[in-house]
Amino acid sequence: MTEVENRGHIFISYAWGNGFENKEWVRQRVLTQISWNHDVFWDRDSISYGDSIDGVIAKALSKRPVQILCLCDQDYIRAAQQKGSGLHRELKMLAEIANEPGVRIVPVILEAGCADQLPEPLIGRLYLDLQPLHQLNIDIGTAVMEVAEGRTAAQVQSGVNARLAAFKLRERALKYFQARPVEVWGNGRNHEVTVYREGTPPSLLQPAPWMWESNNWNYMLNDDCLTFCPTKGRWHWELSSSSSEMRPLATAVLSVFFDQLDGSKAEPWLNQGGIVLANTFFRTVLESEPFRFDADDVIGFLMRRDEGYEALEKLLDAADEGGDRA
């Protein structure tokens, strides 16, 4: 088995806080990603019972090149000020090697107020501010990994901004759909697709009014075959490498979730989103299998691709502007 190439040494500097399990999140959110390509020192995994704590830490800090990632929360600031604490002793070791070749110390800000209270030798260093991600419980591992990989500050910040934007878009979409609960079910035996709305009887999926007026769709909506007859609520899906035959279904389904919009104005984004849903969801269902599709699927499958992300954002913008139903 080929070993993964080691791309450098990483030392995680942090404070335990109240209780051993308090910082177990470091394992899931940070170590899991960066340990694939790096030799990572984290005291919970790197120090054994009976070892000299300071001795093992000193040995880890002697490796070159080494990046010291200091996870700065309020626990870190408090522990740094406590003489004799493990972190206080660790920071003294960092101060001794701070200016040596091959040593890079990166403060990672996780909580408000920490940037102004950094201890030596962190003061004056360019820090990575992950407070917006951390307080929203958004993954920070990718950003930390990008730092470990040597990405520029601009590149890392761009990634942070993108993850924040995606989180906000997801939350915005969830709020929108929660106010309009809808589920769509497909019957694998007869290919009838049924729309379930809260407070109204189930109904067979019909083409949206705007689709009848669109040159993209109107020529096919009167077709009548075994698995495709939109006027009778039958729509086509199958496990296939081609999604062209699933696009009418995907577009009609997406229109159900945005049925209050003026379809003629929203058509470009409904079509664009429909293509994404056809490629990511409907073409993955066997022709004989049923399917269930809800708001979580709309969000999840659209946000997998850039063009779907854009379509979801534009459709929500149109909804926020009070788009009237055609």
TACORKA-V643845 format. One record per helix or strand. SS is the DSSP state (H for helix, E for strand). FROM is the first residue (numbers start at 0). LEN is the number of residues. If there is no record, write none. Layout:
# TACORKA-V643845
ss | from | len
SS | FROM | LEN
SS | FROM | LEN
This chain:
# TACORKA-V643845
ss | from | len
E | 8 | 5
H | 19 | 4
H | 24 | 10
E | 38 | 3
H | 42 | 4
H | 52 | 9
E | 65 | 7
H | 73 | 7
H | 85 | 12
E | 102 | 7
H | 114 | 3
E | 127 | 2
H | 130 | 5
H | 140 | 8
H | 152 | 26
E | 181 | 5
E | 191 | 6
E | 202 | 2
H | 208 | 5
E | 224 | 1
E | 227 | 2
H | 229 | 3
E | 233 | 1
H | 243 | 14
H | 262 | 18
H | 281 | 3
E | 290 | 4
H | 294 | 8
H | 305 | 15
